[in-house]
Amino acid sequence: MAGSSFGTLVRLTTFGESHGKAIGGIIEGIPAGFSLDYNQIQHDLDRRKPGQSAIVTQRKESDKVQFLSGIFDGKTTGTPIGFTIENEDQKSADYTELQKAFRPSHADFTYQQKYGIRDYRGGGRSSARETACRVVAGAIAKQILAQKNIRIDAFVYQVGSLKWTGEWKSELKTISEANNVRVPSEELAVEMENLIREIRKEGDTIGGGIRCVITGVPTGLGEPVFDKLHTELGKAMLSINAVKGFDFGSGFDSISMKGSEHNDLFTTDGTTKTNFSGGIQGGISNGMPIDFRVAFKPVATLIQEQDTINEDFEAVKLMGKGRHDPCVVPRAVPIVEAMAALVILDYYLMQKAYKK
Ligand SMILES: C=C(O[C@@H]1CC(C(=O)O)=C[C@@H](OP(=O)(O)O)[C@H]1O)C(=O)O
């Protein structure tokens, strides 16, 4: 229970700090004989990497993954896949003041209280840099799932109070992936980007929301009662840095609905006319698209002076420094897809193992 591994049959363990030599991971349980598309893995890493546009952190990392094991002649061998990604652009001097003072609402304080020591540079282990490792594993899982016609699409639907309320279709992915925000509307992309630029000018940050739709999932995935499919998806999403909320299907809107409005009526082919269940009933996939949302808080590091305390619990003023995201959702889209892919592949393999 040391907190750095995720999954049951497909299991990812990550290591590394933001300003250390490298980050990396070990992926166990990937089936043998699968031909890897390295370009696809790099493509997802590029969708996540810092410095990719004017509205994200300007730290420049190439995020090239180096595989160390588990692959032979371009195919998985069924043995642990080890990999590293080097850290190339650390500016640790930006964090000198943070050796002693805690950024309000950041993991600085809790890491210090838990361990009595922390790598304060770039947030150390608590940095979202770690999520690059999840993207490597998720990109592999996504490729395997694609062969089974399971498709995972995440996109930004909200930044601050600007919200996309359209109906999702997979064709919209070309629009969401063509703009810096990753929202499926060209008009909203401009508005959201302008908002993020304004927020950045003020040295401030803003929250956002990501929606994820998974199609082609067969019925039967999910292990009641404690390992329901949505329970594992919730854990996966809530483990991503800055995530504050997860809901699926009707989610929190279900509070104000009547059963007669909420029930998804069947059609005779076994699908349902509506999808308030979000593709999961009783913790088990029902064959409809799995549909969930993830809420991200505004990043804690502000380029503004704030009141805080130091390690001796004395009141001090702290001015944030460094290269930070004014809004994390544009870069978090491939992270959500990666974690979703790890869960779905894990549960797909479990269902294969258990089904009579
Ligand atoms: C490096 C990445 O993002 C970093 C996430 C991060 C944080 O506190 O989470 C702080 C910043 O790091 P630094 O202060 O070293 O510039 C971001 O740039 C990355 O995502 O690869």
The ligand as an SDF file (V2000), in Angstrom:
LIG
                    3D

 21 21  0  0  0  0  0  0  0  0999 V2000
    6.6330   19.5860  -15.9190 C   0  0  0  0  0  0  0  0  0  0  0  0
    5.3380   19.4130  -16.0230 C   0  0  0  0  0  0  0  0  0  0  0  0
    4.4100   20.2330  -15.4430 O   0  0  0  0  0  0  0  0  0  0  0  0
    4.7530   20.8520  -14.2550 C   0  0  0  0  0  0  0  0  0  0  0  0
    3.7060   20.5420  -13.2290 C   0  0  0  0  0  0  0  0  0  0  0  0
    3.9250   21.3320  -12.0050 C   0  0  0  0  0  0  0  0  0  0  0  0
    3.2060   20.9030  -10.8070 C   0  0  0  0  0  0  0  0  0  0  0  0
    3.3980   21.5090   -9.7300 O   0  0  0  0  0  0  0  0  0  0  0  0
    2.3800   19.9680  -10.8950 O   0  0  0  0  0  0  0  0  0  0  0  0
    4.7360   22.4460  -11.9470 C   0  0  0  0  0  0  0  0  0  0  0  0
    5.5010   22.8840  -13.1150 C   0  0  0  0  0  0  0  0  0  0  0  0
    6.7990   22.3530  -13.0630 O   0  0  0  0  0  0  0  0  0  0  0  0
    8.0560   23.3110  -12.9870 P   0  0  0  0  0  0  0  0  0  0  0  0
    7.8230   24.1740  -11.8130 O   0  0  0  0  0  0  0  0  0  0  0  0
    9.2280   22.4270  -12.8700 O   0  0  0  0  0  0  0  0  0  0  0  0
    8.0360   24.0670  -14.2910 O   0  0  0  0  0  0  0  0  0  0  0  0
    4.8810   22.3590  -14.4120 C   0  0  0  0  0  0  0  0  0  0  0  0
    5.6890   22.7530  -15.4800 O   0  0  0  0  0  0  0  0  0  0  0  0
    4.7470   18.3190  -16.7690 C   0  0  0  0  0  0  0  0  0  0  0  0
    3.5200   18.1780  -16.7330 O   0  0  0  0  0  0  0  0  0  0  0  0
    5.4880   17.5720  -17.4220 O   0  0  0  0  0  0  0  0  0  0  0  0
  1  2  2  0
  2  3  1  0
  2 19  1  0
  3  4  1  0
  4  5  1  0
  4 17  1  0
  5  6  1  0
  6  7  1  0
  6 10  2  0
  7  8  2  0
  7  9  1  0
 10 11  1  0
 11 12  1  0
 11 17  1  0
 12 13  1  0
 13 14  2  0
 13 15  1  0
 13 16  1  0
 17 18  1  0
 19 20  2  0
 19 21  1  0
M  END
$$$$
